[in-house]
């Protein structure tokens, strides 16, 4: 099974960004504990080039690049169950 690769794009240390980070860490630690996961957090204010490369128009934006299918979630990242559903996680064995 391939590693779960997630990229979270935020704009500074805002309450929405902190909530998104907290939700994702909780999801990885609790719901995806049996899987190899990689979470990268990119602050678009500190690294605008990465945001431009990925065509990030709003934050927070979460991208699941692996396993396929590719998924992009924009906006409210406060519900673990909603995220698992939309990201099609955990991956099937």
N, C-alpha and C positions, 0 to 999 in steps of 0.2 A: 504494500500500500504506500502511496506517495505521501510526502509530508504536506501538511496543511500550511499554506503560505498566505499570510494576511498583511496588507499594507493599510495603515490608518493615516489619513491626511487631516491635520488639524491646523487651525490658525491661532497660535498662541495658547496660553494657559487659561482658557476661558472655562466657565462652569460646564458648558456643553462638551468641550474637549475633555475635561476631567471625567465627566460622566461616561463618555464614550470609552475612554481608556479603562475605567473601572469595570464597566460592563464586559468589555472584551477580555480583560484579565480574568474576571470571574468565570466567563464562559470557557476559557482555555483551561483554567485550573479545575473546574468542576465537571463540565459537560464533555470536554475533550481530553480529559486527563490520560486516557489510554492511547492517545495519538501523538505523533511528533508534530509539533506546531511551531511556527515561526511568526512572530508579530513584529513588524517594523513600524515605528511611529515617525512620521515626517511632518515637521512644522513648516507649512508653506511660507510663513513669514521669514524663516531662517534659510529656507532652500526653495525659492520660487521657481527655479529651473525644473526641479522634479515635478512640481505642480503643473507647469506648462507642458512638460513631456507627457504627462498622463492625462492632460486636458481636464484638470480638476477645476470645476467652476464654483463649487460650494463646499463648505466644511461643516461638520466632519463628513468625510467620504471614506468608506471602507471598500477595499478591493481584495477579492479572493482570487489569486492567480493560479493556485494549485490546491487540490486536484480540480480537473475540469468538471463541469463547465465554469468558465470565468464568470464572476459575479461582481457587481458594483452596487453598493448601498449608500445612499446620500441622505443626510439629515439625522433624524432621531435614531440613536443607537442605544436606547435605554432598556430594551427588552431582550433578554437572552433567548427566550423561546422564539420570538419573531426572527432574530438574527439566524438562529440555527435553521429555521425553516427556509428563509429566503436564500441563505448561502448553501442550502442543500447539504447540511452537515448533521451528524457525522457522516463521513463517506461510507459507502457500502463496502463490506468485506469481500 
